[in-house]
């Protein structure tokens, strides 16, 4: 992908099912939660999956996880 090896690229998504195909192709994976996707009255439970390389609660948290 643009002169990079698959393990040098990461797929970032909010659904674990979207990350599985990327992982199977050798890409790194990062999941960002959307806790209030269904509204503040129905927050989603956190669901870190060990298969993903990175996990964050939001984009700011992902930046911190990546050391940005």
C-alpha positions in Angstrom: 0.0 0.0 0.0 1.9 3.1 -1.2 5.2 1.3 -1.0 4.6 0.1 2.6 4.5 -3.4 3.9 1.2 -4.6 5.4 2.6 -4.6 8.9 3.6 -0.9 8.5 -0.1 0.1 7.9 -2.9 0.2 10.4 -6.7 -0.1 9.9 -8.6 2.1 12.3 -12.2 1.3 12.9 -15.0 1.4 15.5 -16.2 -2.1 14.9 -14.2 -5.2 15.6 -15.7 -7.0 12.7 -14.3 -4.4 10.3 -10.8 -5.0 11.7 -10.7 -8.8 11.2 -10.2 -8.8 7.4 -7.5 -6.2 7.8 -5.7 -8.3 10.4 -6.0 -11.4 8.2 -4.2 -9.4 5.4 -1.4 -8.6 7.8 -2.3 -5.0 8.6 -2.1 -3.7 12.2 -5.4 -2.9 13.8 -6.7 -0.1 16.1 -10.1 0.1 17.6 -11.6 3.4 18.7 -14.7 3.2 20.8 -17.9 5.2 20.2 -19.3 5.0 23.7 -22.3 7.2 22.9 -23.0 6.0 19.4 -26.5 5.1 20.5 -27.0 8.3 22.6 -26.0 9.2 26.1 -29.0 7.3 27.5 -27.7 4.1 26.1 -23.9 4.0 26.4 -22.1 1.0 24.9 -19.9 -1.2 27.1 -16.2 -1.1 26.5 -15.1 -4.0 24.5 -11.3 -4.3 24.1 -10.3 -7.3 22.1 -6.8 -8.7 22.5 -6.5 -9.4 18.7 -6.3 -5.7 18.0 -2.9 -4.0 18.3 -4.2 -0.8 19.8 -7.4 0.2 21.6 -8.6 3.7 22.6 -11.7 5.4 24.0 -11.6 8.2 21.4 -9.3 9.9 18.8 -7.5 11.9 21.5 -6.8 8.8 23.5 -5.5 7.1 20.3 -3.1 9.9 19.8 -1.8 9.4 23.3 -1.5 5.7 22.8 0.5 6.3 19.7 2.7 8.9 21.5 1.6 11.8 19.4 
